[in-house]
Amino acid sequence: MASPGNIPQNEKSKSFDIVETYHQLLKEDPDLTMPVAAIEALIELLVQSRAVTVYETLDLVKTQSDYLKSRIPNSISLSAGTDLFQRYMISSLKPSSTGNFDTMRQHLLSNGRLFVSRAKAGREKIATYGRHFVRDGSVVLTHGGSRVVGALLGKAAEASKSGGNVRFKVIYVMNDARSSESKAVVSTLRAKGVPVATISEGAVGYAMGKVNLVIVGAEGVVENGGIISRLGTYQIALLAKAAGKPFYVAAESHKFVRLYPLGQYDLGIDQEVIVFKTDKEDLSSEEKKFAERTPEIEEKKEYFAPGMDMPKPNTAVDAVDFTPPALVSALITEEGVLTPSAVSEELISVWW
Amino acid sequence: MPSLQAGYAPNLGIFLKSLKTAPLESSIENLISLLKRRQIRNSRPCAIATAHLLLQVVAKFRWTDIGNLLERIQEVGQRLVEAQPREMVVGNIVRRVLGMIRDEAKEDRTEDASDSTSTSQLGSPRRERSESGSFRTEGGATSSSPLRFVSTDASTLSEASGDDVFGGRSQPTSRPPLLTSHTSYAVLNGVPVQQSMFNLLSATPTPSSTPPHTSSPHGKSTISASSLAQRIVITTRDLKAEVISGIEEIIDELDQVDDQIAAYAQEHIHSNEVILIHSSSLSVQKFLLKAAEKRRFTVIVAESYPNDHEATHAAVTGKVSPDVEGDEMSTETFLKPLSAAGITVILMTDATIFAIMSRVNKVILATHAVIANGGLIAAAGARIIAKAAKVHRTPVIVVSGVYKLSPEYPFEFESLIEYGDPGNIIGYGEGALVDHLEVDNPVYDYVPPDLVDLYITNLGAHAPSYLYRIVADHYKPEDINFHKPELQF
């Protein structure tokens, strides 16, 4: 049995590596979100495990979740999934609820596919809610490769085809570091008959005057209603606010994560975005420590045996930033259109 | 169908009187045309008329299960909303009634379940509506289902009933007898149902995410079918009385709402303050009068020419203009005018608002409707005031009954604004001028949430960002889009 603090690498789980499973799941299904992939990985873990008691199972799930989180450079989004999974198990086992351990376990094991399909259906639902934000003649600015936003704009485009008369245009902010993803999004939209203009990240402020609304996706929605999303979202939100344009976030409610960042450098993850350099390489170690990266947190050292690789910090390619709630007009979730302050309530209802 | 035997009803008072005697269907048509012709207008009269009409609908409709009743009210509500979509309170009242019926049914059901060993599981109502077709066939095919008894019961009853004008519409559907709210209290396979974020993992199929036929709505029932049917007939009667008293409570709330709001007045208005108000509103007037009982303060009134200035003058001086008549008058005329209550009143035109704002301590606005994002629809000119107040950092307080709070999310604010009679601005007598001009007279303004500091409702004071919570408390999610079936999930 794995005890907290140890690397769960005993003979039993040798054959099963949760990190590998997680990556595998994400690779197999490009439509899968990170939290759902984490949930799937944990279900897979339950299938493999021979834990029989409640405590043993909860403990196993907890250690493996922490282990998974420690091995992924940006664990914010997936931690929403692992937290939700653990809270679900715990609240199902409360004495006040009528559930018992075996039925709950059985339910989780047998319905893995159902959860995935629900998560995807949630996306459809968001698209159905969200497409009403896209009115005839409006210009939508978006960026990143969010599948929810893709579904939403696709739905709006379908509405125009089926006589709904929604002729909207999209301004897409290209990301040079991820040009293949950007191109894919743009070509999908163009294939649906939506006129798309691509601009560089430097042109957002210039383009904002032509924009009616901004819709972006999110990796995680934090407790105060702010979002954690692809690098560049924050500046778009600031520009939208300055121009008085509504800034909407489309995200499933399983991305709500219990985190309260106080600023950009308080996300609890390492990001190599700001790297100071001079021509001469030999900075003293003191200087290096000060200048090399944005502030970092203590690694979970206990999960790393001497020979193991530490996860690499996020580079600018997949770095994220934090958009504070004051810049968000509304969150479009499958539970409806929420104000940012509604997020904390949802989280409280799950955690307490 | 619309018969005019109830007579031509030009306002709320006559409509309410006619309700008691006129056949239901003609009352419905009557209210629809009154709404369309704007003979009943403004939030409160619309809300009162809707609540009274729904009371009649429930009282006169013979039903055996909640599903029928909900469907009936949705249908009536949809017609009313379509008649005047800008009077958002009509939809609000319909949603309140629907939500109240769902609660009553749920309560009833809980009592029912607690005295038997029944574990019967019902489909969620949202799914119910969207797939009612498939359910009907399903129910008919399952011979062991208790629903069959209900369905025969329902059809015999509706054949026998004479007082229901629903007539041709009533279908012998075999719906599950009672509907529960969106989160069922029931337990399926021993796994409890969870809150919204747990929907992803929960055991109960959510309406949108499961293929339609994975679970039967009938579940397993351990009590015999006939006894269940009998119980339903008995409980229906109790339920009807409960629903009717629930609607009466809503009507009472509409009567008392201004007094409840006024109870908070002394917490917000202090001595020697300068308050700016705009146009005429019963809520604001009562609010100020209540504060004036204890405090001396100054009120600057922006007259809101050209749509509401006469009523505003009347509120200040107590003189009622001759065209205000009927029911609305009865309460308003007996209110003390502001000047008589010892308040120093300064009347100004809307154009002077910015100039005077630096002297104002507080702005109190009335509303036409409040929307879920915390913004509001108010008499034209309200946005100028709110904006000017923002520039001067003057707090803006909005007084509004909870019944004006609408769960609809406004996607296009322009669509909420009504354009009124341009004749108010330039009379038709000035033909030469009218020929060369296009005259617009918007009646309402949209005030975005960031211009409002505080809402005072009959429930207390709230920040604009908290309004979503009150919306969630008052309306059930499945009722929010009841009038737009294409938005139902």
Interface residues (C-beta under 8 A of the other chain):
Chain A: V36 I39 L84 F85 R87 Y88 S91 S92 S97 T98 G99 N100 T103 M104 H107 L108 N111 L114 F115 S117 R118 A119 A121 G122 E124 K125 T128 H132 F133 R135 S253 H254 F256 S329 A330 E334 E335 G336 V337 L338 T339 P340 S341 A342 E345 E346 L347 S349 V350
Chain B: V187 N189 G190 V191 P192 Q194 Q195 S196 M197 F198 N199 L200 L201 A203 T206 S208 S209 T210 A372 N373 G374 Y409 F411 E412 S465 Y466 Y468 R469 P477 I480 L487 F489
